Amino acid sequence: MLIQSVVFLFTHFIKNIKSSPSGDRNYCRLRVATRNMSHLLNKEEIEHFIHRGFISLDHSFSKALADEALEILWNDLPYDRSDPSTWTEPVFRLGMYTNEPFVKSVNTPKLHDAFNQLIGKDKWIPCKSVGTFPVRFPTNRQPNDTGKHVDAGFPGADPDNFFEWRVNVKSKGRALLMLVLYSDVGEHDAPTIIYEGSHIDVARILSNEGDSGLSFMELAGKLDELPKRKEVYATGKAGTVYLCHPFLIHSAQPHKGSQPRFMAQPPLLLRGELLISDADVVYSPVEEATRLGINKA
């Protein structure tokens, strides 16, 4: 069930904070070409993030780092890497990792430059751990965690009640959702489904909920009522990182390929809250994107 995956996700999200195809599916992704002289995002890429809610950065870290990380992950799985008959579950969840390959993979100059452009310098907290890892396997069994959701950013009255973790319109605690690919992910390899532009719909909902916002489950209960959005598959080579607006709706899907999918979905933590209503400031792209929804409320 989605609830089971939420428990796992938020258990390790807390640890991270303390330590630091049917329908209209679009398989195309905005790809950021490798630059020899600069890691900076161009105007088109920033506009894509603001209006569609994400960008995809190829070659964010090396294949060598990805391979090192895969060795560690396979050692923690109860399956034989060379024997697909042992891959009995559609998804097996691994937690947060602080090993060097993981931390290096999400702290490259290319990613740091993008963080500064999208969020603002000194407004985000570098990742000290990476996870969680919902490792997805090609089996005949259907996963039970494919519901639409938005990841939460701060605890409610009871920090141990993961279903009550909250999201507010200022995105307290969370700057970005990252989808970090440690294996090659094609159209049939259970890529995460991104609902393009859905961050605007969520911002509109949250604009009426004040500083306390909504709990994870309260917000999840409203997502099916929102307008239909184009589905984009988070595919790419190992070393690709999707940087997503914190309000972007996403979901899992069954694996229809042949090789396991290894992807982490860590938050990039926010030092404070987004500025969304001060007329005397220059808004960051993540703040501009949020304001699109507020202005439509």
Beta strands, then each sheet from edge to edge (+ up, - down):
strand 1: 25-26
strand 2: 31-32
strand 3: 54-57
strand 4: 91-94
strand 5: 124-125
strand 6: 133-136
strand 7: 166-167
strand 8: 174-181
strand 9: 193-195
strand 10: 214-215
strand 11: 231-233
strand 12: 241-244
strand 13: 250-251
strand 14: 263-264
strand 15: 267-270
sheet 1: 1+ 11+ 9- 13+
sheet 2: 2+ 3+ 12- 8+ 14-
sheet 3: 2+ 3+ 12- 8+ 15- 5+
sheet 4: 4+ 6-
sheet 5: 7+ 10-
end
